Each structure stands twice: as C-alpha cells, then as structure tokens.
Amino acid sequence: MNMDDPEAFSAANSYIPTAKSCLLSGYFLGQWAQRAQLLLPNAGGESKPNFNKHKPWIETTYHGIVTENDDKVLLDPPLIALDKDAPLRYAESFEVTLTEEGEICGFRIHGQNVPFEAVVLDKSTGEGVIRAKDKLDCELQKEHTFTIQAYDCGEGPDGANMKKSHKATVHIQVNDINEYSPVFKEKTYKATVIEGKKYDSILKVEAVDADCSFQFSQICNYEIVTPDVPFTIDKDGFIKNTEKLSYGKEHMYKLTVTAYDCGKNRASEDVLVKISVKPTCKPSWQGFNKRIEYEPGTGSLALFPNVHLETCDEPITSIRATIELETNHIGKGCDRDTYSEKSLHKLCGASSGTVELLPAPSSSANWTVGLPTDNGHDSDQVFEFNGTQAIKVPDGLVSTSLKEPFTVSVWMRHGPGAHEKETILCKSDKTDMNRHHYSLYVHNCRLIFLLRQDPSEAENYKPAEFHWKLDQVCDKEWHHYVLNVEFPTVSLFVDGTTFEPFLVTEDYPLHASKLETQLTIGACWQEISGHDNDTETVPEPTSGGNARMAQFFRGNLAGLIIRSGKLENKKVIDCLYTCKEGLDVQLPEEVASAVKVEFNPNQSSLTVEGDDIDAFDKVMQHISYLNSRQFPTPGIRHLRITTTVKCFNEDACVSVPDAEGYVMVLQPEEPKISLSGIDHFARSAAEFESQEGVTLFPELRIVSTITREVEADTDSEAAEGADDDPTVQETVVSEEIMHNLDTCEVSVVGDELDGEHESLEVDRSQLQQRALEMSSSNLGLVITGVNTMANYEQVLHLIRYKNWHTEALFDRKFKLVCSELNGRYISNDFKVEVNVIHTANPVEHANAMVQPNFINPVHHASVDLSGHNLVNAHQASVVPSAATIVIVVCVSFLVFMIILGVFRIRAAHQRTMRDQENGKENEMDWDDSALTITVNPMETYEDQHSSEEEEEEEEESEDGEEEDDITSAESESSEDEEGGEPEDQQGSSRQQQLEWDDSTLTY
C-alpha cells in the first residue's frame, strides 16, 4: 500500500476494523481447537495445572501513518499480540475458563528519542495502538522508524515467568497538512526590455512553500494581479509581453504578482515586478554633455568624465574615435598670447634683428593707422585688406641685404580669389623702371616668392621665383607662413610643417641702378607710366589716392616680420605657431598599452584607437581641455567626436553617429592697471639744463587688481534674514594680482618736443638688461617688451626730461599709459605736470638774503592770506625826517615784493587744493635761491612810487609766469634790518595803496 496516497490510506483505514474482527475470530477458533485437544484425553480424569509456556507473537513489520499536529497512528497491519497461552472462550454450551497466562500486558518501543508510545487496549485480545507523545512536525522529520516488542503478563499475580515477543520494525510516515503559504524569493524583481520587441521570456519570478509534502510544497500557479497590462505569466513564473512595447507610451511598468501552491494557498505577500522600457538600441556615445564650462585659470578640465560607447552588444573588433576642438574663429586659428609679433619672437628665442611691419598703430608706428582691423582686443589684432588698401613701410625701417640670409614670417587668411596676383609684401623701384627686388604674393592659390639678385660680375641665370601649390592658401583659414631665405635656397614652413617648392624659375640678376626702392604691404608700388614689370604691364591707374599701387591683396594679414641676418630654427617656428589652448589626455597605466593616442601639431585634434571598449571608455574619460593663458579669449569652442567601428560581421556592423557639443570659456576677471605717484612738482631751471635732467616718475607705482563679488559674512540670524530678503547684495572686493606688461608710452601733452633744445631720455643699458626696447619721436617715447610690472616700474623711474632753453619755459605736461596683451588691458592716464622755477641773477648787497635751493614741502600755514594784506605789528621808533623818507621808500618797495610773494604762494596753494579735490597728490618743490633785492636810497619817493605802479602793471601782464617765494619770516627779518617803522598815518596811506585785488586774475 502506498502511504503517500490519501485515497488508499482512507480505504485501508476503513478496512482495519473488519480485518481486526476476522483476525480475532480466527484466533479464538484456533485457541478453542487447541484447548479442546488438550482437554479431551483427560476428560474423565483430573485437569493439568496452568503455566505460561509460549511467547507472545506479533507481526515482523508495521507501516503507519500519522497526520502532523495529531497523535493517532494508523498501522498496517493493526497492532495485535497473540499468545498461545491465552484463555479459551468456549461457546455457550461450553464452560469458559479464564486464566492470566497468555494475556498481553504491554508493548515496549525500542529506539532513541522515539516520539511515540504503544498502549495496550485489551490485554486478553492483545490489541494495542501506537500514538505520538507530542505534536509532530512533518517539516522537521517526515518519517520515523523504530522497533516494538510485546510482553505477556507472566504467571501468577506477581507476573513471574513473563514472556516477550520478538522485535518488530515499525515505519511511521508523518502526513503533511497545508499550513504554509508560498513566499517569493526576492522582494522586488526588475528587468529591462527594448521597445518594439516581443520576448519569449523577460524574467522569471519564483516562490517557495515550506510544507514538507509534495502536494502542499509545490507551486501550482502564478498570477499577475495588476489589471490591463501587456504581460502574462505561466505556471513556472516566466513573464513575457503580449505586445510590442513603446518607450514613448510607457517608460516603466509596475506589476503585482502572486503565487498559489497545490493546496490552493495564496502567497502570504505579493511581489512587485518592475519592467523598464528602453528606446530602441542605437549605437552612440552615452553620458556626453553638450555644454562644458571652463573657468579661466583652473588648469585642465575633463571633457567626458562619464562617457560610454553604446554598441548594442554588437561584437566589436576595433574602434577609432577622432576628437576635434574647433578654434578657427578664435584669434589666428586658436587662443594665443596677443603680444606684438616682435615680442612673441623674443619670447620664443628670436631676440635680434626682427622688424615688425604690421605693428599696432601708435605714436611711433603710425603707418598702419589707416588699415581696418578687427577692432578686438580679446584676441589677436589683425588687419584687413579688401583689394583697395595698401601701406608703405617707412624708408630705412628694413635694411635687408639680399646677400645675407633673412626670414619672412606672416599670418595669412585668404580665400579663393580672382586670377590676378595679390601681393603680400613687395620691394620695388620708386620710379621709372618698376623692378621688383623681392616680393611675396598669391596667384591662383599658389604662394610665390620672387627674389631678384643684385648686379654681379657673372650675368648668369639664377633662381628667381619659388612656387608652392598649397590648399592652405585658399581655404579661408588662418595659417602661419615662414620663409627662410638663404640664396639660392628658400625653405617654407606652413603651420610648422616643411613644404618644398614644386617649381623654381630662373632669371638674370637686376641691372645696376641707383634708384631708390619702396617697401609696401598689400600691394606693389608701380610707376604710373606703365613700364615693363618683369613679366607684365601695369595698366594706367585711374584713382589719385592709389595711383602708384597695383596687385592688391584681398584677405587678412597679421604679424608680418622680417628678420635680417638670421634664419628661424624649427624650435622658434613651433613656438610661434603653438596654441595656448588645446586637448590633453593623461593615460591610465592599466590601459596605456591597450589604446593608441595621436595628436595633431596644435593639439586641436586627437585620435584614439583600440579594441577593448572598457579601456577605450577610460581613455575617453581622461581627455581634457587646457588653456594656459592667464586671460584667455572667452567664447565657444565647438567639440565633435567622430567614431568608426569595425565588427566581426562587416555586413551588420553598427554605425556610431557623431557627438557634438561645445566648450564655453567664461569671461576672465579683467585686471585694472593703476598708475600712481607724484603728478605735480617744480624744479629749478638749472636742473632741467643739467646733464641728468629731471626725473619724471620718481615715485611711480604700478598696481593691477581684479574685482570679485563675494557673499558678505553675517551671523546666523542675519543670514536667515538675507535668505528672505531679495535686496541683499554681494560684497565687492579687490584683489591685487601680478601679470606682465608689454607697452608703456610717455607722450607730451601740448606742444610737441623740440628736438633742438629738449628731449626725453632713458638709460638704454637698463633697457637691454630687462630685454626691453625703446622708440622715441617728437611726440614722446614708447617702451616695449613683455616683462613684469616691477621691471617696468624700475625703467620708468629712469626716464628723464631735459631742456637746454628754459627762459621761455614755465611748465611741461606729460602723460603715461601702460598696457598688457597688445592693448587688451590699458591703464589709467597718469599725467604729470612739471613747473620751471626761474631765478634772478644775484647782486652783491649788504642786506641781501641767501635762501636754500629747495623748500620741500612748502608750508603755507605761517602766511596770512586773508585779504592779501601784510600789516606790521611792531611800531618803529621816531627818526629824523630825511632818514624817515628813505626808510619809507625802501620799506614800501620791500612790502610790495612781500605782497607779491604772498600772493603767488596763495595762488599755488589754491591750485594745490583744487588738485587734491580731484584725487591727486601734489607736491610743490620751490626754488627761490639767490633772491636779492637792491634798493637805491638816492631815489625820490615819487620816482619810486611811479616805478612801483609800472612794475605792478607789468606783473599783472605776465600772469604769474615768474614764481618767487618770500616768506613772512623773511619779511619780518628784512623789516628789522631797516631799523625803524613809518608813522601811523603814512603807514595807513601806504597800506591802502598796496591793497591787491586778484578777483579778475587767472593763473
């Protein structure tokens, strides 16, 4: 019988009582027959005594079933012990005698920790049962096996001679009940599908049941509880979609799923299933930010920190990606230092012999004033030639001998043009013959350099024209051209790369001539008559302004340089062309050998190659943008990634679209260059005429600051209030920074310098020590060169002004302006006014007063300027009348001079106060050395008085040109020396005469 079959178990259970009755009936019949045989021979005699002769008998094996949480065990066969010594039960006609021998007293179970016990139900019949001591758990132990043994009651009341049966084996199976519900193995299930695809299986959910039986521990069914979803689930837990999913319709589906066991128990807790819908897989760069902001001065910035190449699980054999940084619109092709081309040559090591032919317009280089420029200071200044403009280079600026090596370098942007010659640089005869000595021009997208040799003894053909056919000439992009000329060879470098001429033509050397030559830019100087010009005839010009110009250039030029006597080496050429911005990459060590990286010369493009996607992604994540300029050019730099992928199956290989974005270089904090120092002082005429001259900027200071906005520091309560108050503003702070300067210009305010008797000078040896240069003219002087602000300060302290003819000079004004990056950042206008102190010729006199050379500073506090009146506080003693008259005349003249001095002191003081109100620091150094007053005591008062009036009118007409200083202390000492004072009446009348009205005077 199968114990696991519930129906068979129930049938067996119903059969047991019937079987039990049959067994008992058969047993008693057998016992009756046995007992009858024993009693028949002794029917007439005495009966034998009772004794326990036989052992009890039980089956050898039992199988039982018990339901967990129940103690009743159903056995097959039933537990019955038989004993031949058991009493006979006679029929009703027989006498039934009962004896204790043969009765079953009990069952004994053998085994360790057996959770069952056996109990005798009827001793006489030997019927017993097995039951559980405690509730059983099928999940802990499903089957139990042990042995059982029956024993009878023995003989007599004390149970002596007790007999035991053999040991029988009992197998009991614990029957399960459905007490547990299914439980899912995971709390949440997730899966991702691609839109537009129908799956056989998306994911599998799985539940378990803790019941021990097959019936109740098996999961017979799963069910999606969430209604109206395009998914279904089978009995094994596999979920699939019933229709094609759309990412546009739903990004994610959330399903609730339950489970049932075979006993129809539902899961104790339903499970959540999340199914994400991805768009149709398209090979592309993932994690690519289109806008990348770059803060100036922060070093390198990673461009693709989270980038990943999605290949849609396509097997890849190799990947090649090209990253391009587009900087053609910045400056001359990229961000470079915007110093003058001459300064850049010095910085790159070409320190001598360079002449800049297209400098920024200034007082010392004014031949480029008429050319239109880009008007931008953030990037390089370039000049535009529209086919009608050209400039003449001043004579003597370039002294190039064609017998010596020389270099021509230029930045050029040129597009496809007409089939005419377009001249960049040309040196030709000024008159008559129209011969071109050398020329650099463009013709049909070819760059041509013409070099005609000077007359020589041998009239042989020599190389004269060098032709290069270059795409760069007509691509409308900026390129750097360098021509190293060392006759008879000419080497061309374009963007640092060497190009050989494809054609070299020969010609005779020039004929001997004493004609002067003209160097021009943007066209070639031609004679108006139209004589032969080597190979062509110049048409008769029609416009008066450019009557002698021909072969005009159309395009942009910048940085045109001629360097005499030397050739540019490759290091200098690369330095001039190298950009200050570009791409960079730091390869991780673990992928350095798996990926190959190559840069173009100016690092605006790099190529990455590899076959490992993970290693390729790591390299891409380490690509960065770097701008090493202190003040970079702000704006957008477009960025593009072009990718080529090769697969095992070329027919089905993926195509990766280009990824495009841009780097936004933010506006740098602009420096404010401030010039300060003494802006007004006076010196004696002798100092101006001395060998050293007068130092213009003795205490000049150059300071550069940037302004930043920072949040004001407040306490917590104020900060909380500030969050709610939209009117709270940030605090502006200034921070001093250090950077270079490239130009300082000292210019004259007013009349130009007269070279015959005045000049501005500076020690040239000090300039050379600091790698600076100076150029001067009648408008002032200009110091150029890239150097620190401290070095410029030291040089400016050395500038001296000399004047050998100071009789008609009373003051001179100068203006100083410094700049950085070729005029991108310009300082304030620092103006200095220098006054000339004139002195009279000293005359020997007993009463003359000798004064020091300088009175510094000038103190005005001791002078009473209220009303311009000087009244003597001391009364003189009475003297004889004649002496009194003489003294009065002398004192009157002296007082007059004192008033004039006081008046001039006050005028200077008022001017000083006005300057201080304008924020200037003034210092007045006064020189009244060797002032001597000589009085003729024989003159009459009337003559003296009339001379006073004439001198007074003369002083008014001079309008303050002379500046004589007599202090009140001097006036007092002079009066004391005279030894007396006039009478009150006379003093009062003279005081009225000497009162001064300066309300209408101008100074």
Buried (B, 14 or more C-beta within 10 A) or exposed (E): EEBEEEEEBEEBEEEBEEBBEEBBEEBBEEBBEEBEEEEEEEEEEEEEEBEBEBBBBBBEEBBBBBBBBBBEBBBBBBBBBBBBBBBBBBEEEEEEEEBBBBBBBBBBBEEEEBBBBBEBEEBBBBBBBBEBEEEBBBBEEBEBEBBBBBBBBBBEEEBEEBBEBEBBEBBBBBBBBBBBBBBBEEEEBEBEBBBEEEBEEBBBBBBBBEBBBEBBBBBBBBBBEBEEBBBEBEEEBBBBBEEEBEBEEBEEBEBBBBBBBBBEBBBEEBBBBBBBBEEEBEBBBEBBEEEBEBEBEEEBBBBBBEBBBBBEEBEBEEBBBBBBBBBBBBBBBBBBBBBBBBBBBBBBEBEEBBBBBBBBBBBBBEBBEEBEBBEEBBBBBBBBBEBEBBBBBEEEEBEBEBEEBBBBBBBBBBEEBEEBBBBBBBBBBBBEBBBBBBBBBBBBBBBBBBBBBEEEEEEEEBBBBBBBBBEBBBBEBBBBBBBBBEBEEBBBBBBBEEBEBEEBBEBBBBEEEEEEBBBBBBBBBBBEEBBEBBEEEBEEBEEEEBEBBBBBBBBBBBBBBBBBEBBBBEEBBBBBBBBBBBBBBEBBEEBEEBBEBEBBBBBBBBBBBBEBBEBBBBBBBBBBBBBBBBBBBBBBBBBBBBBEBEBEEEEEBBEBEEBEBBBEBEEBBEBBBBBBBBBBBBBBBEBBBBEEBBBBBEEBEBBBBBEEEEEEEEEEEEEEEBEEEEEBEEEEEEEEBEBBBBBBBBBBEEEEBEEEEBBBBBEEEBBEEBBBBBBBBBBBBBBBBBBBBEBBBBBBBBBBBBBEEBEEBBEBBBBBBBBBBBBBBBBEEBBBBBBBBBBEEEEEEEEEBEBEBBBEEBEBEEBEBEEBBBEBEEEBEEBEEEEBBBBBBBBBBBBBBBBBBBBBBBBBBEBBEEBEEEEBEBBBBBBBBBBBBEBEEEBEEEEBBEEBEEBBEEBEEEEBEBBBBBBBEBBBEBBEEBEBBBEEEBBEEBBEEBEBEEEEEEE
